[in-house]
């Protein structure tokens, strides 16, 4: 029977047909870690360990799916976000490192806030990764998430249970929502659809073929639709001095800021992600 190191090399070679060598090796390692229930350290320390027939069969089944271009997170049914295990399927987007940066920004701001009993809403919540991570770090906060997709919300609820995070989820189309007259929220965050259809040609095939287009794309003619609508919603539902955070399309930082200013937000700050692209924005309701 092949050992762990040999099987990692085999997987890497096979996956290098559709991925660059570094990404292929990373996917091979994730696959073995999942099947063997190993950490990355355990994987490297057990290179000479032989696999069972059952484990090898599982690896080959996963490899067959991976060679179709299906993202490893969907094949394995899970990923990690901000240190927490998050279940994913093709009803939700795969959480990105840039979104972890957005969560980190929110948490850093809240460390300076003496009021820990805040109310926080995530709009277009998808897998629920944002509110789950926030609730785990802000245990006294009342955290909610909403999404248009019932199937996405089912996954979000599973992730809240998996991580023992009390998050309330609601099905709602933010583009058609009636504004709640009560100013109840201290923080609103959203990572809405922001990819224009004209940007498809720049995207990886595995994203286009497998991730939900409902959560990815906005019409070319109105790329700021969600930002404008959510900013207007937030202006009516945030408390005075409340905070609005967005993950944004790198091409529309200045335009998103303008929409927030029109809605009544001040002290607007745009931040770059780890790839040095405009990716996050925060505003304070005046």
N, C-alpha and C positions, 0 to 999 in steps of 0.2 A: 504493500500500500504506500502511496506517496505521502511524504511528510508535509507539514505546513509550509515550509519554505519552498518546496518543489511545486506545490499547488499554487502558491502565490505567484511564482514565476510563470507557471502555465496560464493562469488567468490573465496576467499582465500581457503576455504575448498575444493571446487571443483578442483581448480588448484593444490592443494597439492598432488593430485594423480600423477602428472607428474613433479612437481617442488618441491624443498625444501620449507619449510614454509615461509622463508624470501623473496625468489624470488616470490613465489605465491602471497604474500601480495603486493609486489611492482608492479606486473603485474595487480593485482586487482585495485590498486590505479591509475595506468596509464590509465586503461580502463575507470574508473569513471571520472577521470579528463578530458579525451577526450570527452566523451559523454555529460558531464555536462558543458563543457567549464570552468572548475575550475582550479585554481592553487592548488598546494599542501596545501597551507595555507587555502584556501577557502574550500577545501575538509575536512580538520580537523575541521574547524569552523562550518560546516553545516551538522554535523553527524546526526542530528535529522530531517533533511529535507526529506520529502517524495518524491519519484520519481513518475513521470507520467507513465501511461500505455505505452506510446510511448517510453519513456526512458528505461523502464524495458525490453521491446521487443528488443531494440537496444543492451542492455547489454547481453541478452540471445543469440542473434545472434553472438556477438563477442565471447562469452564464447564457443559456439559450435566450432568456428574456432580455438580458443586457445587450446581446448582439443585435437586437432589433432597434437599438437606440433608446430604449425606454430608460429614463433616469433611474439610477440605482436607488434613490430614495423611494420611488414608487414600487420598484421591484421588491425591496425589503419591507416596504410598508411603514417606514419610520425614518426619522432624521433627528438631529440634535439642534436645539435652538436655545441659546443663552444658558447652556448647561442642562437643559431639560429635554427629556425624550418627547418627541412630538410625532404622533401618527399622521401619515399622509396617504392620500390616494388621489386619483385623477380628478376628483371634485374640488381639490384645493391646490393652490400654488405651493411649491416647495419654498420654505422659508430661506431667505438670503442673508448673508453676513451683513449687508447694508442695513437690513431691518433690525439686526441686533444692535447696530450703532444707534439707531433711533431709540430703541428701548433704553440703552445706556444713557443717552442724553436725558430722557424723561426721569430716570431714576436719580441721576446726578442732581437735577434740579430739585427733586423732591427731598433729597438729603438736607437741603437748605431750608426746607419748609417745616415750620414747627407744628403745623396742623397735619396729623397723620390720618385723620378720619375723612379723607377726601373721596369724592365720587368721580369715577373715571369711565369714559366710554370709548370703545374702539369701533370705528365704522369701517365696513368692508373687512370683517374679521377673519374670513377664510378658515384656516386651520385652528384659529384661536391662539396662535403662538404668542402674539403680543399681549393680550390680556392675561394669559396664563403666567407668563414671565413676570409681568407687572404685579399681579396678585401675590406671587410667591415672595416678592421683595417688599411689597407693601401690604402686609397681612391685615391691617386695619382699614384699608380702603374698600369701598364698595365698587366693584369692577363689573362692567357690562360689555357685551359685544353684539353687534348686529350685522346681518348680511342678507342679501336678497336670496341666496341659495339655501334651500332647506338641506340639501345633501352636504353642503359645506358645514352647516351648523351641526349636523349630526357628528361630523368629525371633530368639530370644535368642542362639543360637549364631551366626547370621549377623551379628548386631551385634558380637559379640566378635571375629569374624574381620575384619569391616569396619574396626574400630578398633584392630586388632592388640593386643587385650587377652586375656591368658591367663586365662580364667575357665572353671571346670568346672561343668557343668550336670547336674542329676539330675531325673528325673521321680518325684515323690512326693506323696502326699496327706497333708499335714501333720496333718489331722484323724484319720488312721488310722495314722500312722507309729509304728513301734516305736523307742523312744529308744536312740540310740547310747550305750553305757555309758561311752565315753571323753569326758572333758572336754577337747575339742580346740579350741574356738573362743574367740577374744578378743572378737569383736564379732558380734552377730547383729542384723540389721535386717529389718524387714518393713513392707510397705504392703499389708495384706491387704484382702479385701472388707469394707467397713464401711458401705455405704449400705443403710438399711432400705427394704424394699419400700414402706412408707408414705410415703417421701420422693420417690417417683417423680414425683408431681404437681409438685414444685418443680424438676425437672430439665429441661434443654434437650432438645427432641425429637431433635436429632441425636445426643446421647449415648445416649438410650434406644433409638433405632432402629438404631444402628450399632456401639456399643461392646459388648464381650462381657459379658453379664450374670453369667457365672460369676465374673468378676474384680471385679464391682461390688457385688453384693448379698449381704446376709446376712439370715437370717430375722428378722422383727420380734420374735419371741418370745425370741430369744437373740442380741442384737446384738453381744455381747462374746465370742461363741464362739471366733473366731480369736485374739483377744488372750489369752484365758484359756489356750487350748491352746498357743499359741506361747510364752507366758511360762513355762508348766510345762515345755515342751520345752527352752527356753533355760536354765532353772534346773538342768537335768540335763546340759547339753552345753557350757555356758560354763565357762571357767576361773574360779577365785575372783577377784573383782574385774572380771570381764568385763562388757561393756556391751551392753544391749539397747535398740534404738531402734525406735519405731513411728511411722508416720503414722496419725493417728486421726480418727474422726468428731468434729467440733466439739462435738456434743451429749453426748459421753461421756468427756470428759477425766478428771474425778474418778473415774468408775467404772473406767476403764482403769488409772489409778494404783492403785486398790484391788486390782485383780486382780494387778498386778505385786507389790504388797506381800505379798499372800497367797502368791505363788510364791517369795518370799525376796529381793526386790529392795529396795534402799535408795537414798537420795539421789535420789529420783525428781523429775524436773524436767519440767514441761509448758511448751512454747513456742508462741507464736502465729505464724501465717503472715503474709504480706504484706498480707492482708485483715483482720488483727487478730482472727483466729479461732483457738481452740485447735486445733492441727494436728499437733504432734509431741510425743513424750514419750521420755525416756531414763531408764533405771535401771541401777544397779550391783549385780551379784550379791554378796551379803554372804558 
